[in-house]
Structures are given as C-alpha cells and as structure tokens.
C-alpha cells in the first residue's frame, strides 16, 4: 500500500470525524406536535402509575378498543439505518421526543375532544416509619405531569404528541386518555421508559467562532496530538514486532466498513450517546487512522524465503556401488524481516499475530545459522536456504499466538510444601489458589463496568469496558519457535562442483566442434592447393610442347582459357574458405 493511499484515507476520516462530531451535537430538536400542552401539579402514587392498559386479543400492544372505534400509539426509530415506525410496547424505551396517536371513530359519531395525561417520574428507595417498625419501600420521585389536548376526529385521525427531552437519565412515563369531562377512558393507559437520543439536543454555540473552537478542542487538537503519540507508540511496536498486521487497504477498509455499518445498525443510539458525552473521540479517530497507517508503512521490508530439503533414497552408481539419489524435494515458504542484528524474524500477516509478536518475544533465526543462504532472482522467493537432508522437515515454525491463562492456581516451592505437610488436604488446595489473581480478574472488570456506566449511562458501553479489561488481564502470549538446521556447507560445494563440471562438459563439446570444423577446412584447403599446383604444372608442360611443335598460335586461345579457368578456381577456393588464417602452412603453400 502506498503512502498516498493512506494520506487520502486519513483526510477522508478527518472529514468524516468532523461531520460526526457536528451531527452528534446538532440536532433538529423535537418537532411540536399538533397537541396543546399544559402543566399539572397533581401527584400520583406508584401503584397508580404502574397500572397498564388493556389491549384486544391479536391487536398491537398499544391498541385500545372502544365502542366507537380504537386508539393506538406509535413512535419512530431514531436509527436512520432502520427507518419507519413501530407500535409502542409496554415497558419499552422510547428514544425520540415524539409520539403519534392514531385513532379511528366510526358510525354516527362526532369529533371528540380528549386530553392525554403524561406523567414523568423516577423511583427511589426510602425508609418508612410505621409505628415501632421501619421498612424500605419504593416511592415516586421527581414527578412531572403534562396534559395534551387531542382531537379524536370521526374517521381516521393522526395527532403528534411531543415529549419532554431527557438526555442525562431515563424517565419512567405513564399516560392515559381522558374525555372532555376529565373522566379516564377505560383501558386507555400506556407505560414506557423515555430517554432522548442526543442528536435531538441543541448545540451549545450559535456562531462560526463557537463551531471553530469546538472543532479545535475536540477534533483537530486531539487528532494532531493523538497522531504524534500514535507514531511514537507505533515505532516502538514495530521495533518489537518487525512489521505491522499487513492487511493492506483492502483489509482495513473491509474492517472499517463492516464495523461502521454493524455499530450504526445495532447501536446507533449508544454511538450517539458516546460521541456527545465524549466528543474528543472524534479527534482520536483521526489518530487511530494515522496509527494504523504508520503500522502498515513503517515496518521493515518484507521478504520471502524458500526453505528446501532434499529427501534422499538408496541407489546404485554406474559401477555397481551403493549411492544416494534425491527422491523428492520438500519446500516451505516464510515471510520475514531482517532485524538490526541481521537475524531473520518470520512474520505472519494478521492483527492477532501482530499483537502476539508485540506482546511477546518473536522467534528469530540467527545469522550464524544461515551459511546455506542463496540469493534468488526472478523467483517467487527472494532468498533460499538449503536444509540438512537428515532433518524431518525443511523448517519448523510455530507463529506466536494469543491464548487464555487465568492462572487461578500457583505452584508451591519446597519450603511452602514442607510447611503444609501436617495440614489437611483442603488447606493444601487453598494454599495453591492464586487469590490475588482471582481478585484482580473480578475487581478490575467490575470497577471498569460501573465507572463506564456512571459516565455514559450505557449498559453496552459498560459491558465492553469490563470485557476489554478482563481480556487484557487474562490473555497470555505463546512466543512460538523457529528451528532450521542448515545443510553441511560441502553440500553447496558439491552443487557448485556439479555445475562447474556441467559447464566444462558443455565447453568441451563446443571446443571439439570447433576443432572438427578447423581440421575439415584445413584438409579441404590442402587438397585444393595440390590440385591447383598440378594444373599449373600441366599447363607449363603443354606450352613447352606446343612451342617445340610450332603450335603456339593455334593453342594460344586454349592456354588463355586454361589460365582463365585457373584464376576462376582460385577465386572459388578463396570464397569457400570460412576462416582464413595467414599463418596456416597449407595456405602459404597454396599461394606459392
């Protein structure tokens, strides 16, 4: 993955983080319903408030039936990933600030003016004095009552009812319908819990300057400082682990997309609460992206190593003597980085192997054990190591891994065992229990749970904090191992000797071919030279005889033709020569 890709991804996350931060605190607010609201100072007992309504069989949970028709209550989902509405269910939690009352009046009826009484309250445990005895009981606290006018029109009608916003804590809510005379409609009651989603909360500033300061303190500033701290921590981790997880853009992109969609789909409300309660998380998201990018591009260069081992079998030499031959070759490939000492650290891609190398001690191959190292070119492996043929495998590698080690018991030394000789078995067993370990495994996650829940008010966030604390305490690291037995050095010498012998053999074949051509050429040249000399001698003899016989004029033409033919033969001989050599004795003789 290139640095340019990570920079682009970082900028994208910066914009996304800033957007999340603004959206998380800038809500539209609850829309005003069609109902008219008034306050009521009446107090109701817990017994009255916990009374629910009656729904017809087979009808939705919030439906109430009357002689003139029906009334039901619905609410929308705050999660944009799950649009739509749903019927109000008894005991459920409504996270929006608006309900919808859906009614139907049929027959010869007129419109009906009604009031929806909405009571918000908390509960608390108090001590009650009853004569000479005291008891603890649950009572109503912080009770607030609203009355909302609703027009139940003939036919079908829909009325929006606004609720008070509750961002810090959940409120218990009970509501019921009353007719125009103030009499409750029988069975028309609903109970639920209400807590407003933070995205409906008004922002704490109304100017661009306020927005700029908010972004600086919660997004830009934490992002820059977190990035610098992440680079420093990443450098330390890479020095220990050799290289990062090695997932690349595709792997991290898949994790990010699945994670974002999964959280948004299942825990949108919880995400909104966390971001608005601690908006600095938006800036730390930028630092997290930069940290991951540094882990991917800041590690050492990864190379591929091929470990080869020849399996030997029995054979016979051409002379009939016992010998060995290679029956098959076993190969293993590992990815590795070179340490500062020149040793090789095998690295396995993945988040968990990376954490294991960082938390533990990654095994390495000493440079002293690598005398059979061969550099490869044009192959899938950068280097090759030849293993001892007598070993069972080319290389034995067990990657570092993570596991659980609760360590609930401990080993006793000799002095402790001696002091327990006269004690009963249960005492000996109790002495072996690691009480401190048990206390830490229970106490620290519990503290994390209640502290997180007190801060965010979310059971899900508290559970994740407790689980993370437990995992940090319980996870152990298996460091793994790597063993390689190199082949005897003379095995490489033998391979070199075989290669050299093959080269010498090829060279010898080439020399023999050249010698054969040279001898053939020399033989051809000598024969042609002797033939030419013979023709010249014959020509001279014929001319002398013709002179004695007085035939010069008649034969001059024939002699000229013979001379021309001799010169043509000489040119043909020169053409047929493939490699003329001025020092060749045969050629000198021929020229003479």
C-alpha positions as CSV (number, residue, x, y, z in Angstrom):
1,X,0.0,0.0,0.0
2,X,1.4,3.4,-0.9
3,X,1.7,6.4,1.4
4,X,-0.5,8.4,-0.9
5,X,-3.3,6.0,-0.3
6,X,-3.1,6.2,3.5
7,X,-2.9,10.0,3.3
8,X,-6.1,10.1,1.3
9,X,-7.7,7.7,3.7
10,X,-6.6,9.9,6.6
11,X,-8.1,13.0,5.1
12,X,-11.4,11.1,4.5
13,X,-11.5,10.0,8.1
14,X,-10.8,13.6,9.2
15,X,-13.8,15.0,7.3
16,X,-15.9,12.1,8.5
17,X,-14.9,12.6,12.1
18,X,-15.6,16.3,12.0
19,X,-19.0,15.6,10.4
20,X,-19.9,13.0,13.1
21,X,-18.9,15.5,15.8
22,X,-21.1,18.2,14.5
23,X,-24.1,15.9,13.7
24,X,-23.8,14.3,17.1
25,X,-24.5,17.6,18.9
26,X,-26.5,19.5,16.3
27,X,-30.0,18.1,16.3
28,X,-33.1,19.4,14.8
29,X,-35.0,19.3,18.1
30,X,-38.3,17.6,18.6
31,X,-41.0,18.9,16.3
32,X,-44.0,20.5,18.0
33,X,-47.0,18.1,17.9
34,X,-50.5,19.0,17.0
35,X,-51.5,18.7,20.6
36,X,-51.7,21.6,23.1
37,X,-49.7,21.2,26.3
38,X,-50.4,22.4,29.8
39,X,-48.8,21.5,33.2
40,X,-50.5,19.7,36.0
41,X,-49.4,19.7,39.7
42,X,-51.3,16.6,40.7
43,X,-49.4,13.8,42.4
44,X,-49.9,10.2,41.7
45,X,-48.9,7.1,43.7
46,X,-46.6,4.5,42.3
47,X,-49.4,2.0,42.3
48,X,-51.5,4.3,40.1
49,X,-48.6,5.0,37.7
50,X,-47.8,1.3,37.2
51,X,-51.2,0.4,36.0
52,X,-51.2,-0.5,32.3
53,X,-53.9,-0.6,29.7
54,X,-55.9,-3.5,28.1
55,X,-55.4,-4.4,24.5
56,X,-57.7,-6.6,22.4
57,X,-56.6,-10.1,21.6
58,X,-54.5,-10.2,18.5
59,X,-54.1,-6.5,18.3
60,X,-50.8,-4.5,18.6
61,X,-49.5,-3.9,22.1
62,X,-50.5,-0.2,22.1
63,X,-54.0,-0.6,20.6
64,X,-57.0,0.2,22.8
65,X,-60.6,-0.6,21.7
66,X,-63.8,1.3,22.4
67,X,-67.4,1.1,21.4
68,X,-66.9,3.9,18.9
69,X,-63.5,2.7,17.5
70,X,-59.9,2.4,18.6
71,X,-56.8,4.4,19.6
72,X,-53.1,3.2,19.2
73,X,-49.8,4.9,19.9
74,X,-46.7,4.7,17.6
75,X,-43.2,6.1,17.6
76,X,-40.4,6.3,15.1
77,X,-36.9,4.7,15.4
78,X,-34.0,7.1,15.9
79,X,-31.7,4.9,13.8
80,X,-31.5,6.1,10.2
81,X,-30.4,2.6,9.3
82,X,-33.8,1.3,10.4
83,X,-36.3,3.8,9.1
84,X,-40.1,3.6,9.8
85,X,-42.2,3.4,12.9
86,X,-43.4,0.8,15.4
87,X,-46.2,0.4,17.9
88,X,-45.4,1.4,21.4
89,X,-44.8,-1.7,23.6
90,X,-45.3,-1.8,27.4
91,X,-42.0,-1.4,29.2
92,X,-40.1,-0.4,26.1
93,X,-37.7,2.6,25.8
94,X,-38.7,5.4,23.5
95,X,-35.7,7.3,22.3
96,X,-37.4,10.0,20.3
97,X,-39.2,13.1,21.6
98,X,-42.4,12.5,19.7
99,X,-45.3,10.0,19.8
100,X,-48.1,9.6,17.3
101,X,-51.6,8.9,18.4
102,X,-53.5,7.1,15.7
103,X,-57.3,6.9,16.2
104,X,-60.4,5.7,14.3
105,X,-64.0,6.7,15.1
106,X,-66.8,5.0,13.1
107,X,-70.5,5.2,12.9
108,X,-72.8,8.2,13.6
109,X,-70.3,9.9,16.0
110,X,-69.0,13.5,16.2
111,X,-65.5,14.6,16.9
112,X,-64.3,14.1,20.4
113,X,-62.2,16.5,22.5
114,X,-59.9,14.5,24.7
115,X,-56.8,15.0,26.9
116,X,-53.7,12.8,27.1
117,X,-52.2,13.0,30.5
118,X,-48.4,12.3,30.5
119,X,-46.6,11.7,33.8
120,X,-42.8,11.6,34.0
121,X,-41.2,10.3,37.2
122,X,-38.3,8.5,38.9
123,X,-38.4,5.9,41.6
124,X,-36.3,5.7,44.7
125,X,-36.0,3.6,47.9
126,X,-36.9,5.3,51.1
127,X,-37.2,4.2,54.7
128,X,-40.8,4.4,56.1
129,X,-41.5,4.5,59.8
130,X,-44.6,2.5,60.7
131,X,-45.2,2.6,64.4
132,X,-42.3,0.9,66.1
133,X,-41.0,-0.7,62.9
134,X,-39.3,0.6,59.8
135,X,-39.3,-0.7,56.3
136,X,-37.8,0.1,52.9
137,X,-40.2,0.7,50.0
138,X,-40.1,2.2,46.5
139,X,-41.8,5.6,46.0
140,X,-42.3,8.1,43.3
141,X,-39.8,10.9,43.0
142,X,-39.3,13.9,40.6
143,X,-42.8,13.7,39.3
144,X,-43.8,15.9,36.4
145,X,-47.3,15.9,34.7
146,X,-48.4,17.4,31.4
147,X,-51.8,17.5,29.8
148,X,-52.1,17.5,26.0
149,X,-55.3,18.3,24.1
150,X,-56.1,15.8,21.4
151,X,-58.9,16.0,18.8
152,X,-60.3,12.5,18.1
153,X,-62.0,13.2,14.8
154,X,-64.5,11.0,13.1
155,X,-62.9,8.5,10.8
156,X,-59.2,8.1,10.9
157,X,-57.0,10.8,12.5
158,X,-53.4,11.2,13.5
159,X,-52.0,13.5,16.2
160,X,-48.4,14.2,17.0
161,X,-47.6,14.4,20.7
162,X,-44.3,15.9,21.9
163,X,-42.4,14.6,24.9
164,X,-40.0,16.3,27.3
165,X,-36.4,15.8,26.4
166,X,-34.4,13.6,28.9
167,X,-30.7,13.4,27.9
168,X,-29.0,12.6,31.2
169,X,-31.2,9.9,32.6
170,X,-34.1,7.7,31.7
171,X,-37.6,8.6,32.9
172,X,-40.5,6.3,33.6
173,X,-43.6,7.5,31.8
174,X,-47.3,6.7,32.3
175,X,-50.0,8.3,30.1
176,X,-53.7,7.9,29.8
177,X,-56.7,9.4,27.9
178,X,-59.5,11.4,29.5
179,X,-62.7,12.6,27.8
180,X,-63.7,16.2,27.8
181,X,-65.3,15.9,31.3
182,X,-62.0,14.7,32.8
183,X,-63.0,11.1,33.1
184,X,-60.4,8.5,32.1
185,X,-61.3,6.3,29.2
186,X,-61.4,2.8,30.5
187,X,-58.3,0.7,29.5
188,X,-56.6,3.6,27.6
189,X,-53.3,3.6,29.5
190,X,-49.7,3.1,28.4
191,X,-46.4,2.7,30.3
192,X,-42.9,3.0,28.9
193,X,-39.5,4.4,29.6
194,X,-38.2,7.5,27.8
195,X,-34.6,8.8,27.1
196,X,-33.9,11.3,24.3
197,X,-31.3,10.5,21.7
198,X,-28.6,13.1,21.9
199,X,-28.8,14.0,18.2
200,X,-32.0,16.0,19.1
201,X,-30.1,18.1,21.6
202,X,-29.4,21.7,20.7
203,X,-25.8,22.7,20.2
204,X,-24.0,24.8,22.8
205,X,-23.0,27.6,20.4
206,X,-24.7,29.6,17.7
207,X,-21.7,31.3,15.9
208,X,-19.0,30.2,13.5
209,X,-16.4,31.1,16.1
210,X,-18.1,28.7,18.6
211,X,-18.1,26.0,16.0
212,X,-14.4,26.6,15.2
213,X,-13.4,26.4,18.9
214,X,-15.5,23.2,19.3
215,X,-13.7,21.6,16.3
216,X,-10.3,22.7,17.5
217,X,-10.6,21.3,21.0
218,X,-12.5,18.1,20.1
219,X,-11.3,17.2,16.6
220,X,-8.2,19.0,15.3
221,X,-6.2,19.3,18.5
222,X,-6.8,15.7,19.8
223,X,-6.2,14.5,16.3
224,X,-2.8,16.1,15.9
225,X,-1.6,15.2,19.4
226,X,-3.0,11.7,19.1
227,X,-1.3,11.2,15.8
228,X,2.1,12.2,17.2
229,X,1.6,9.9,20.2
230,X,0.5,7.1,17.8
231,X,3.6,7.5,15.7
232,X,5.8,7.2,18.7
233,X,3.9,4.1,20.0
234,X,3.8,2.6,16.6
235,X,7.6,2.9,16.2
236,X,8.1,1.1,19.5
237,X,5.7,-1.6,18.5
238,X,7.3,-2.1,15.1
239,X,10.7,-2.4,16.6
240,X,9.4,-5.3,18.7
241,X,7.1,-6.9,16.1
242,X,9.1,-6.4,12.9
243,X,6.2,-5.2,10.8
244,X,2.5,-4.3,11.2
245,X,-0.5,-6.5,10.6
246,X,0.0,-6.4,6.8
247,X,-3.7,-6.3,5.9
248,X,-3.4,-3.5,3.3
249,X,-6.0,-1.0,2.2
250,X,-8.5,-3.8,1.3
251,X,-8.3,-5.5,4.7
252,X,-8.6,-2.4,6.8
253,X,-11.3,-0.9,4.5
254,X,-13.3,-4.1,4.9
255,X,-13.0,-4.0,8.7
256,X,-13.9,-0.3,8.8
257,X,-16.9,-0.7,6.6
258,X,-18.3,-3.8,8.4
259,X,-17.6,-2.2,11.8
260,X,-19.3,1.1,11.0
261,X,-22.3,-0.5,9.4
262,X,-22.6,-3.0,12.3
263,X,-22.4,-0.4,15.0
264,X,-24.7,2.0,13.2
265,X,-27.2,-0.8,12.6
266,X,-27.3,-2.2,16.1
267,X,-26.2,0.6,18.4
268,X,-26.9,3.9,16.8
269,X,-28.3,5.3,20.0
270,X,-25.3,4.2,22.0
271,X,-22.9,5.6,19.5
272,X,-24.7,9.0,19.6
273,X,-24.5,9.0,23.4
274,X,-20.8,8.2,23.4
275,X,-19.9,10.8,20.8
276,X,-21.9,13.6,22.5
277,X,-20.8,12.7,26.0
278,X,-17.1,12.5,24.9
279,X,-16.8,14.3,21.6
280,X,-13.0,14.1,21.8
281,X,-13.4,10.6,20.5
282,X,-14.0,12.1,17.0
283,X,-10.5,13.5,17.1
284,X,-9.0,10.3,18.4
285,X,-10.5,8.6,15.4
286,X,-8.1,10.6,13.2
287,X,-5.2,9.5,15.4
288,X,-6.3,5.9,15.2
289,X,-6.3,6.0,11.3
290,X,-2.8,7.6,11.3
291,X,-1.6,5.0,13.8
292,X,-2.8,2.1,11.6
293,X,-1.3,3.8,8.5
294,X,2.1,4.0,10.3
295,X,2.0,0.4,11.3
296,X,1.4,-0.6,7.7
297,X,4.1,1.5,6.0
298,X,6.6,2.0,8.8
299,X,7.8,-1.6,9.3
300,X,10.8,-3.3,7.8
301,X,11.0,-4.6,4.3
302,X,9.2,-7.9,4.0
303,X,11.0,-10.6,2.0
304,X,10.1,-14.2,1.1
305,X,12.3,-17.1,2.0
306,X,12.2,-20.6,0.5
307,X,13.5,-23.4,2.7
308,X,14.4,-26.6,0.7
309,X,15.2,-30.0,1.9
310,X,16.2,-33.0,-0.3
311,X,14.8,-36.4,0.7
312,X,17.5,-39.0,-0.1
313,X,16.9,-42.6,-1.2
314,X,19.1,-45.6,-1.9
315,X,20.6,-46.1,-5.4
316,X,23.5,-47.7,-7.2
317,X,26.3,-46.0,-9.1
318,X,27.2,-47.0,-12.7
319,X,30.0,-49.1,-11.3
320,X,27.5,-51.0,-9.1
321,X,28.4,-49.3,-5.8
322,X,25.9,-48.1,-3.2
323,X,24.9,-44.5,-3.7
324,X,22.2,-41.9,-2.8
325,X,19.7,-40.1,-5.0
326,X,17.1,-37.4,-4.4
327,X,13.6,-39.0,-4.2
328,X,11.7,-35.7,-3.7
329,X,12.2,-32.1,-2.5
330,X,10.3,-30.6,0.4
331,X,9.8,-26.8,0.4
332,X,8.4,-24.3,2.9
333,X,8.0,-20.6,2.3
334,X,8.0,-17.9,5.1
335,X,7.8,-14.2,5.0
336,X,10.4,-12.5,7.2
337,X,12.1,-9.1,8.0
338,X,15.7,-8.6,8.9
339,X,16.4,-7.4,12.4
340,X,19.1,-4.8,13.3
341,X,21.4,-7.7,14.0
342,X,20.9,-9.3,10.6
343,X,18.8,-12.1,12.0
344,X,15.6,-13.2,10.3
345,X,12.2,-12.7,12.1
346,X,9.4,-14.7,10.5
347,X,6.2,-12.6,10.3
348,X,2.7,-13.8,9.7
349,X,0.1,-11.3,8.5
350,X,-2.9,-10.6,10.7
351,X,-3.9,-8.5,13.7
352,X,-3.7,-11.2,16.3
353,X,-0.2,-12.5,15.1
354,X,1.0,-8.8,15.2
355,X,-0.3,-8.4,18.8
356,X,1.4,-11.7,19.8
357,X,4.7,-10.5,18.3
358,X,4.4,-7.2,20.1
359,X,3.3,-8.5,23.5
360,X,5.8,-11.4,23.4
361,X,9.2,-12.2,22.0
362,X,9.1,-13.1,18.3
363,X,11.4,-16.0,17.4
364,X,14.3,-15.3,15.0
365,X,16.8,-17.3,13.0
366,X,20.4,-16.4,13.9
367,X,22.5,-15.1,11.1
368,X,25.2,-17.7,12.1
369,X,22.8,-20.5,11.1
370,X,22.3,-19.2,7.6
371,X,25.5,-20.2,5.9
372,X,23.5,-22.0,3.2
373,X,21.8,-18.8,2.1
374,X,21.3,-18.3,-1.6
375,X,20.0,-15.2,-3.2
376,X,17.3,-15.8,-5.8
377,X,16.5,-13.7,-8.9
378,X,13.3,-13.8,-11.0
379,X,11.6,-16.2,-8.5
380,X,8.7,-16.0,-6.1
381,X,11.2,-16.2,-3.2
382,X,13.9,-13.6,-2.6
383,X,16.3,-16.0,-0.8
384,X,16.7,-19.7,-0.5
385,X,18.0,-21.8,2.4
386,X,19.1,-25.4,2.0
387,X,18.2,-27.6,4.9
388,X,20.0,-30.7,6.2
389,X,18.7,-33.7,4.3
390,X,18.7,-35.7,7.6
391,X,16.2,-33.4,9.2
392,X,12.5,-34.3,9.3
393,X,11.3,-31.0,7.7
394,X,12.8,-28.1,5.9
395,X,12.0,-25.6,8.7
396,X,9.9,-25.8,11.8
397,X,8.0,-22.7,12.5
398,X,5.3,-22.0,15.1
399,X,3.9,-18.5,15.0
400,X,3.4,-16.5,18.2
401,X,-0.2,-16.7,19.3
402,X,-2.6,-15.4,21.9
403,X,-4.4,-17.6,24.4
404,X,-6.1,-17.5,27.8
405,X,-4.3,-18.1,31.0
406,X,-6.4,-17.4,34.0
407,X,-3.6,-18.7,36.3
408,X,-6.1,-19.4,39.1
409,X,-3.6,-21.6,40.9
410,X,0.1,-21.3,41.6
411,X,3.0,-23.8,42.2
412,X,4.4,-24.0,45.7
413,X,8.1,-24.1,46.3
414,X,9.8,-26.7,48.5
415,X,9.6,-24.6,51.7
416,X,5.9,-24.0,51.3
417,X,5.2,-27.7,50.6
418,X,7.2,-28.6,53.7
419,X,5.2,-26.2,55.9
420,X,1.9,-27.8,54.6
421,X,2.8,-31.4,55.3
422,X,0.7,-31.6,58.5
423,X,-2.2,-29.6,57.1
424,X,-5.4,-31.2,55.8
425,X,-5.9,-31.6,52.1
426,X,-8.4,-28.6,51.9
427,X,-5.7,-26.4,53.3
428,X,-3.2,-27.5,50.8
429,X,-5.6,-26.9,48.0
430,X,-6.5,-23.5,49.3
431,X,-2.8,-22.6,49.5
432,X,-2.4,-23.4,45.8
433,X,-5.2,-21.0,44.8
434,X,-4.0,-17.7,43.4
435,X,-6.3,-15.4,45.4
436,X,-4.6,-12.2,44.2
437,X,-5.2,-13.3,40.6
438,X,-8.8,-14.1,41.3
439,X,-9.3,-10.7,43.0
440,X,-7.8,-8.8,40.1
441,X,-9.9,-10.8,37.5
442,X,-13.1,-9.9,39.4
443,X,-12.4,-6.5,40.8
444,X,-10.9,-4.6,37.9
445,X,-13.5,-5.5,35.3
446,X,-16.2,-4.7,37.9
447,X,-14.7,-1.3,38.5
448,X,-14.4,-0.7,34.7
449,X,-18.1,-1.6,34.3
450,X,-19.5,0.7,36.9
451,X,-17.2,3.6,36.1
452,X,-18.2,3.4,32.4
453,X,-21.8,3.1,33.1
454,X,-21.7,6.0,35.5
455,X,-20.0,8.2,32.9
456,X,-22.0,7.2,29.8
457,X,-25.1,5.7,31.3
458,X,-25.0,2.8,28.9
459,X,-25.0,-0.8,29.7
460,X,-23.5,-1.7,26.4
461,X,-20.5,0.6,26.8
462,X,-20.0,-0.6,30.4
463,X,-20.1,-4.2,29.3
464,X,-17.5,-3.6,26.6
465,X,-15.2,-1.8,29.1
466,X,-15.5,-4.7,31.5
467,X,-14.8,-7.3,28.8
468,X,-11.8,-5.4,27.5
469,X,-10.3,-5.2,31.0
470,X,-10.8,-8.9,31.5
471,X,-9.2,-9.8,28.2
472,X,-6.1,-7.6,29.0
473,X,-5.7,-9.5,32.3
474,X,-6.5,-13.0,31.0
475,X,-4.7,-13.1,27.6
476,X,-1.3,-14.7,27.5
477,X,1.2,-14.9,24.7
478,X,2.8,-18.0,23.3
479,X,6.0,-16.8,21.8
480,X,6.3,-19.6,19.2
481,X,9.5,-21.0,17.8
482,X,11.5,-21.4,14.6
483,X,14.2,-24.1,14.1
484,X,16.3,-24.6,11.0
485,X,19.2,-26.9,10.6
486,X,21.3,-25.9,7.6
487,X,22.8,-28.4,5.2
488,X,26.5,-29.1,5.6
489,X,28.5,-26.5,3.7
490,X,30.1,-29.0,1.5
491,X,26.7,-29.8,0.0
492,X,26.7,-26.4,-1.6
493,X,30.3,-27.0,-2.7
494,X,29.1,-30.3,-4.3
495,X,26.3,-28.4,-6.1
496,X,28.9,-25.9,-7.4
497,X,31.2,-28.7,-8.5
498,X,28.4,-30.4,-10.4
499,X,27.5,-27.1,-12.0
500,X,31.1,-26.4,-12.9
501,X,31.5,-29.9,-14.4
502,X,28.4,-29.4,-16.5
503,X,29.9,-26.1,-17.8
504,X,33.2,-27.7,-18.5
505,X,31.5,-30.5,-20.4
506,X,29.5,-28.0,-22.4
507,X,32.7,-26.1,-23.1
508,X,34.5,-29.3,-24.2
509,X,31.7,-30.1,-26.6
510,X,32.0,-26.7,-28.1
511,X,35.8,-26.9,-28.5
512,X,35.5,-30.3,-30.1
513,X,33.1,-28.9,-32.7
514,X,35.3,-26.0,-33.5
515,X,38.4,-28.3,-33.9
516,X,36.4,-30.5,-36.3
517,X,35.5,-27.5,-38.4
518,X,39.1,-26.3,-38.5
519,X,40.5,-29.7,-39.5
520,X,37.9,-30.1,-42.2
521,X,38.8,-26.6,-43.5
522,X,42.5,-27.3,-43.4
523,X,42.0,-30.6,-45.2
524,X,39.9,-29.0,-47.9
525,X,42.4,-26.2,-48.4
526,X,45.4,-28.6,-48.7
527,X,43.6,-30.7,-51.4
528,X,42.6,-27.7,-53.4
529,X,46.2,-26.3,-53.2
530,X,47.6,-29.6,-54.6
531,X,45.0,-29.7,-57.4
532,X,45.9,-26.1,-58.4
533,X,49.6,-26.9,-58.4
534,X,49.0,-29.9,-60.6
535,X,47.0,-27.9,-63.1
536,X,49.8,-25.3,-63.3
537,X,52.4,-27.9,-63.9
538,X,50.3,-29.4,-66.7
539,X,49.8,-26.0,-68.3
540,X,53.5,-25.2,-68.4
541,X,54.3,-28.6,-69.9
542,X,51.7,-28.2,-72.6
543,X,53.0,-24.8,-73.5
544,X,56.6,-26.1,-73.8
545,X,55.5,-29.0,-76.1
546,X,53.4,-26.6,-78.3
547,X,56.5,-24.4,-78.7
548,X,58.6,-27.3,-79.8
549,X,55.9,-28.4,-82.2
550,X,55.2,-24.9,-83.6
551,X,51.6,-24.8,-82.2
552,X,51.7,-21.6,-80.2
553,X,49.3,-19.7,-82.5
554,X,46.8,-22.5,-82.6
555,X,46.8,-23.2,-78.9
556,X,47.1,-19.6,-77.6
557,X,43.4,-19.4,-77.2
558,X,43.3,-22.7,-75.3
559,X,46.1,-21.6,-73.0
560,X,44.3,-18.4,-72.2
561,X,41.1,-20.3,-71.5
562,X,43.0,-22.6,-69.2
563,X,44.5,-19.6,-67.4
564,X,41.1,-18.0,-67.0
565,X,39.8,-21.3,-65.6
566,X,42.7,-21.4,-63.2
567,X,42.0,-17.9,-61.9
568,X,38.3,-18.8,-61.5
569,X,39.3,-21.9,-59.5
570,X,41.5,-19.7,-57.3
571,X,38.6,-17.3,-56.7
572,X,36.3,-20.2,-55.9
573,X,38.8,-21.6,-53.4
574,X,39.0,-18.2,-51.7
575,X,35.2,-18.0,-51.5
576,X,34.9,-21.4,-49.9
577,X,37.3,-20.6,-47.1
578,X,35.3,-20.0,-43.9
579,X,38.1,-18.8,-41.6
580,X,41.2,-17.7,-43.5
581,X,44.4,-17.9,-41.4
582,X,47.5,-16.1,-42.8
583,X,49.8,-18.4,-40.6
584,X,48.3,-21.6,-42.0
585,X,51.1,-23.5,-43.7
586,X,48.8,-25.1,-46.3
587,X,47.5,-21.7,-47.3
588,X,51.1,-20.4,-47.7
589,X,51.9,-23.4,-49.9
590,X,48.8,-22.8,-52.0
591,X,49.6,-19.2,-52.5
592,X,53.1,-20.1,-53.6
